[in-house]
C-alpha cells in the first residue's frame, strides 16, 4: 500500500508542533512507510503456536507416515545379493605393461553384459533363465587394486542368487578368455544375504516436521505482512494520521476524550454534542455508546450520540457535519484497516472532520504484553495526547 502525503499548511498544536491531525487532509498519514514491528509479529506468532504445532503434526503424519507405509509396511518382495571377489592375473611383465593392458570397471560391465559372457553363464545354470534376466542381476566393480575384480548378483530368492553367482564364477574362471589375461581365480566366493533397504524413517519424520513447520511459519508471516487489521491504538495514528483515544481498557481513555473534545461546545440534549461513528457495518451504535458511557462517565455525557457506519448508511454524514466532533469506533482485528481508510476518505469528501478514533474490541492481553509495564507512557506518546 502506497503512502500518501500529509498536505501542507497544517495548524500548530499547543506545543507549537505540526501534527497530521491538525491538517486539512486528516486521514492522509504516511502509513505506507510504517516500519516492520518485530515485537508485535513475534507476539502474534506466539498466539499461533497451536496452529503451527497442528500443521507440523499433520505434515509428520502425512509425509513421514506415508514414507513409513510405502517403504516398510508395503515394501515389495525381499531381495538377496551375493558378492564374489576374484583375482585377475594379467599377461604383463612390468607395471607399465599392466597399466596399458588392465581392464577398467566400465569394460568389465560391458563384457559381463555381452551376449558371449551371458551364454557362458547360461551354460553353467540348470534352471532356464533368459539372457535378459541374467544380465539384470549382474554388476561388476573394480576397487583400488586393478587386479581385484568384484561382481554382485541380485535376485529375488537366495537359491536363484546362489546359482547365478556360481555360474558367473565358473564362466570367469573357466570360459572367459582374453589375450590380456593369463588366468582368473576366486578369492572370496559370494553367499546370498538379504538386502536391507536404506529406509530412514526417523530422518523422514524429522524432515517432514521441519518442512511442515517452516511452511506454516512462512504462510503465517506472509499473512501477517499483508494483514491490514488494527492491533494497537498506535496503528491508527501511524497509518492514518488520526489521533487515537486508545481502547476501552486504556487507563487514559477518559482523559483522552476529555482533552480531544474539550472545545466542542456544550449542548442541552442528546445529539448536540460529539458523535460516535461506527466503521464496520455490523457494529451496533447504541451498544457502543452505552459501553463508552459506562467506561467514561465524565467524558461521555448525555449530549453524545452514535451513528451507523457510512458504509451502511451514507446519509449519516448530515448528522456528523452538525456534530461537535466525531469519534470513530473501529473494531480491532476483522481486517478493519481498509474499511477505516474508506470511511476517512468518504468523510473527508463530505466535509466531516474526524476528531479522534477508538480501537474497539481490542485484544487487551496482546496490548499489555506489547507495552509491558510502560504501557501508559507508550500510550501517551503513541496516541498523540498533548498536555496543555
C-alpha positions in Angstrom: 0.0 0.0 0.0 1.5 3.3 -1.1 1.7 6.1 1.5 0.2 9.5 0.7 1.4 12.9 1.6 0.0 14.7 4.6 -0.6 18.0 2.9 0.8 21.4 3.6 -0.1 24.3 5.9 -1.1 22.2 8.9 -2.1 24.0 12.1 0.3 24.2 15.1 -0.8 22.5 18.3 -0.4 23.8 21.8 3.3 22.8 21.8 3.9 24.5 18.5 4.3 21.2 16.6 2.8 20.5 13.2 0.6 17.5 13.7 -1.0 15.3 11.0 -4.5 15.6 12.6 -4.3 19.4 12.5 -4.1 19.5 8.7 -6.9 19.7 6.2 -6.5 16.1 4.9 -6.8 14.3 8.2 -6.6 10.7 7.2 -3.6 11.0 4.8 -0.9 9.8 7.1 2.3 8.1 5.9 1.0 4.7 6.8 2.7 3.1 3.8 6.1 3.9 5.4 5.2 2.2 8.7 8.2 0.1 9.9 8.1 -3.6 10.4 7.1 -4.3 14.0 9.1 -7.3 15.1 7.8 -7.3 18.7 4.1 -7.4 17.6 4.9 -10.0 14.9 6.6 -12.3 17.5 3.7 -11.9 19.9 1.2 -12.6 17.1 3.2 -15.7 16.1 3.3 -16.9 19.7 -0.5 -16.8 19.6 -0.4 -19.0 16.5 1.8 -21.7 18.1 -1.1 -24.2 18.5 -1.8 -23.8 14.7 1.9 -24.2 13.8 2.1 -27.3 16.0 -1.1 -28.7 14.4 0.3 -28.1 10.9 3.6 -29.7 11.9 1.9 -32.8 13.3 -0.3 -33.1 10.2 2.8 -32.9 8.0 4.6 -35.5 10.0 1.6 -37.9 9.8 1.1 -37.3 6.1 4.6 -37.3 4.8 6.5 -39.2 7.4 3.7 -41.7 7.8 3.4 -42.1 4.1 7.2 -42.8 3.8 6.9 -45.4 6.5 3.9 -47.1 5.0 5.4 -47.1 1.5 8.9 -48.3 2.4 8.2 -50.5 5.4 4.6 -51.8 5.6 4.1 -52.0 1.8 7.6 -52.9 0.8 7.8 -55.2 -2.2 9.3 -58.7 -2.1 12.6 -59.3 -0.5 15.9 -59.2 -2.5 19.1 -61.2 -1.9 22.6 -60.3 -3.0 25.9 -62.1 -3.2 29.3 -60.5 -4.0 32.2 -62.5 -5.2 35.8 -61.4 -5.2 38.2 -62.6 -7.9 41.9 -62.1 -8.7 42.8 -61.3 -12.3 46.4 -62.0 -13.3 47.3 -60.0 -16.4 49.8 -61.1 -19.0 52.1 -58.2 -18.2 55.8 -58.3 -17.3 56.1 -54.8 -15.9 53.9 -52.2 -14.2 54.0 -50.1 -17.4 52.6 -53.1 -19.4 50.0 -53.7 -16.7 48.8 -50.1 -16.8 48.3 -50.3 -20.5 46.6 -53.7 -20.6 44.3 -53.7 -17.5 40.5 -53.8 -17.8 38.6 -51.0 -16.0 35.3 -51.2 -14.3 33.3 -49.9 -17.3 34.9 -52.5 -19.6 34.2 -55.3 -17.1 30.5 -54.4 -17.0 30.5 -54.2 -20.8 31.9 -57.7 -21.0 29.6 -59.1 -18.4 26.5 -57.7 -20.2 27.7 -59.1 -23.6 26.0 -61.9 -25.4 29.2 -64.0 -25.3 29.5 -63.9 -21.5 25.8 -64.4 -20.8 25.9 -67.5 -22.9 28.8 -68.8 -20.8 26.8 -68.1 -17.6 23.7 -69.8 -19.0 25.8 -72.9 -19.8 26.5 -73.3 -16.1 22.9 -72.8 -15.0 20.5 -75.7 -14.5 17.3 -73.6 -14.5 16.3 -71.9 -17.7 16.9 -68.1 -17.4 16.9 -65.8 -20.3 19.9 -63.6 -21.1 17.9 -60.5 -20.1 17.1 -62.0 -16.7 20.7 -62.9 -16.1 22.0 -59.5 -17.3 19.7 -57.7 -14.9 21.3 -59.4 -11.9 25.0 -58.8 -12.7 27.1 -55.7 -11.8 30.9 -55.6 -11.7 33.2 -53.4 -9.6 36.9 -52.7 -9.6 38.2 -51.1 -6.4 41.6 -49.6 -5.6 43.6 -52.7 -6.9 43.0 -53.1 -10.6 43.8 -56.8 -10.3 40.9 -57.4 -7.9 37.5 -57.8 -9.6 34.2 -57.9 -7.7 30.8 -58.6 -9.0 27.4 -58.6 -7.3 24.4 -60.7 -8.2 21.0 -59.5 -7.0 17.9 -61.8 -7.2 14.5 -62.3 -5.6 15.4 -65.6 -3.9 18.6 -66.9 -2.2 18.6 -70.1 -4.4 18.5 -68.1 -7.6 21.1 -65.7 -6.4 23.5 -68.6 -5.4 23.0 -70.4 -8.7 23.8 -67.3 -10.8 26.8 -66.2 -8.7 28.3 -69.8 -9.0 27.7 -69.8 -12.7 29.3 -66.4 -13.2 32.3 -67.5 -11.2 32.7 -70.6 -13.3 32.3 -68.6 -16.5 35.0 -66.2 -15.5 37.5 -68.8 -14.2 36.9 -71.5 -16.9 35.5 -70.0 -20.0 36.4 -66.3 -20.2 39.4 -65.9 -22.5 41.2 -62.6 -23.3 44.7 -62.0 -24.6 45.5 -59.5 -21.8 44.6 -62.1 -19.0 46.6 -65.1 -18.0 44.1 -66.6 -15.6 41.4 -65.7 -13.1 40.6 -67.4 -9.8 38.1 -66.9 -7.0 39.4 -65.2 -3.8 36.1 -64.9 -1.9 33.0 -66.8 -3.2 29.8 -64.8 -2.6 27.0 -66.1 -0.4 23.4 -64.7 -0.7 22.3 -62.3 2.0 19.1 -60.4 2.4 19.3 -56.8 1.1 18.3 -54.4 3.9 16.8 -51.4 2.2 18.0 -47.9 3.2 14.9 -46.9 5.0 15.5 -43.9 7.3 12.1 -43.5 9.0 13.2 -41.1 11.7 15.0 -38.9 9.3 11.9 -38.8 7.1 9.8 -37.9 10.2 12.1 -35.1 11.3 12.5 -33.7 7.8 8.7 -33.7 7.2 8.2 -32.0 10.6 10.8 -29.3 9.9 9.5 -28.6 6.4 5.8 -28.5 7.6 6.8 -26.1 10.5 8.7 -23.9 8.0 5.8 -23.9 5.6 3.3 -23.0 8.4 5.5 -20.2 9.7 6.2 -18.8 6.2 2.5 -18.7 5.3 1.6 -17.1 8.7 4.3 -14.5 8.3 3.1 -13.6 4.8 -0.4 -13.4 6.1 0.7 -11.1 8.9 2.7 -8.9 6.5 -0.4 -8.4 4.3 -2.9 -8.1 7.1 -4.4 -4.6 7.5 -6.0 -5.3 10.9 -5.5 -2.8 13.6 -4.0 -4.5 16.7 -2.7 -1.5 18.6 -4.1 2.0 19.2 -0.9 3.4 17.8 -1.7 1.9 14.4 -4.5 4.4 13.9 -2.1 7.3 14.3 0.9 5.8 12.5 -1.1 4.6 9.4 -3.8 7.2 9.0 -2.7 10.3 11.0 -5.8 10.3 13.2 -5.5 10.7 16.9 -6.2 7.5 18.9 -8.1 7.7 22.2 -7.0 4.2 23.0 -9.2 1.2 23.8 -11.9 0.5 26.5 -9.1 -1.0 28.6 -6.8 2.0 28.3 -6.1 3.9 31.5 -6.0 7.2 29.8 -9.2 6.8 27.7 -11.4 9.2 29.7 -8.7 11.8 29.9 -8.0 11.5 26.2 -11.7 12.0 25.4 -11.9 15.0 27.7 -8.9 16.5 26.0 -9.8 15.8 22.4 -13.4 17.1 22.8 -12.7 19.9 25.3 -13.6 22.7 22.9 -16.6 21.2 21.3 -19.2 23.3 22.9 -22.0 22.5 25.3 -25.4 21.4 24.3 -28.7 21.0 26.1 -29.5 17.4 25.0 -28.6 14.3 23.1 -27.4 14.9 19.5 -26.0 18.4 20.2 -22.5 17.1 21.3 -19.9 14.8 19.8 -20.9 11.8 17.7 -19.6 8.3 17.8 -19.4 6.9 14.2 -19.1 3.2 13.6 -16.6 2.0 10.9 -17.7 -1.6 10.4 -21.3 -2.1 9.2 -22.2 -4.7 11.8 -21.3 -2.6 14.8 -24.3 -1.5 17.0 -24.2 2.3 17.7 -26.4 2.0 20.8 -24.3 -0.7 22.4 -21.0 1.1 21.6 -22.3 4.4 23.1 -23.6 2.7 26.2 -20.3 1.0 26.9 -18.5 4.2 26.3 -20.7 6.0 28.9 -20.1 3.3 31.4 -16.4 3.4 30.9 -16.0 7.2 30.8 -19.0 8.8 32.6 -17.3 12.2 32.9 -16.2 12.5 29.3 -19.3 10.9 27.5 -22.3 12.7 28.8 -25.9 12.9 27.6 -25.1 15.1 24.7 -23.2 12.4 22.9 -24.9 10.5 20.1 -24.0 7.5 17.9 -24.4 6.8 14.2 -24.1 3.8 12.0 -21.2 3.2 9.6 -21.2 5.4 6.4 -20.6 2.0 4.7 -24.1 1.0 5.8 -25.9 4.4 5.9 -24.1 7.0 3.8 -26.7 9.6 4.8 -25.3 9.8 8.3 -22.8 12.4 7.1 -25.5 15.1 7.5 -25.7 14.3 11.2 -21.9 14.1 11.5 -21.4 17.5 9.9 -23.6 19.1 12.6 -21.9 17.2 15.5 -19.5 18.8 17.9 -16.7 16.4 16.9 -16.5 12.9 15.6 -15.1 9.8 17.3 -14.6 6.9 15.0 -15.1 3.4 16.6 -13.1 0.9 14.6 -13.1 -2.7 15.6 -9.7 -4.4 16.1 -8.8 -7.5 14.0 -11.5 -8.0 11.4 -9.3 -6.5 8.6 -10.6 -3.1 9.6 -7.7 -1.1 8.0 -9.3 -0.9 4.6 -12.7 0.0 5.9 -11.2 2.7 8.1 -9.4 4.1 5.1 -12.6 4.2 3.1 -14.6 5.8 5.9 -12.0 8.5 6.4 -11.8 9.3 2.7 -15.6 9.4 2.4 -16.0 11.7 5.5 -13.3 14.0 4.1 -15.3 14.3 0.9 -18.4 15.1 2.9 -16.5 17.8 4.9 -16.8 15.9 8.1 -13.8 16.5 10.3 -12.8 13.5 12.4 -11.5 14.4 15.8 -10.2 11.0 17.0 -10.7 7.3 16.8 -11.0 4.5 19.4 -9.9 0.8 18.9 -13.0 -1.3 19.7 -13.0 -4.9 21.0 -9.2 -4.8 21.2 -7.1 -7.7 22.3 -6.1 -6.2 25.7 -3.8 -9.1 26.6 -1.8 -8.6 23.4 -1.6 -4.8 24.0 -0.5 -5.4 27.7 2.2 -7.8 26.5 3.3 -5.4 23.8 3.7 -2.4 26.0 4.6 -4.2 29.2 4.9 -2.2 32.4 5.4 1.0 30.5 2.1 0.8 28.7 0.8 4.1 30.0 3.9 6.1 28.9 3.7 4.5 25.4 0.0 5.3 25.2 0.7 9.0 25.8 3.4 9.0 23.2 1.6 6.9 20.5 -1.9 8.2 20.8 -0.8 11.8 20.3 -2.1 13.1 23.7 -0.8 16.6 24.3 -0.6 18.3 27.7 -1.9 21.8 28.0 
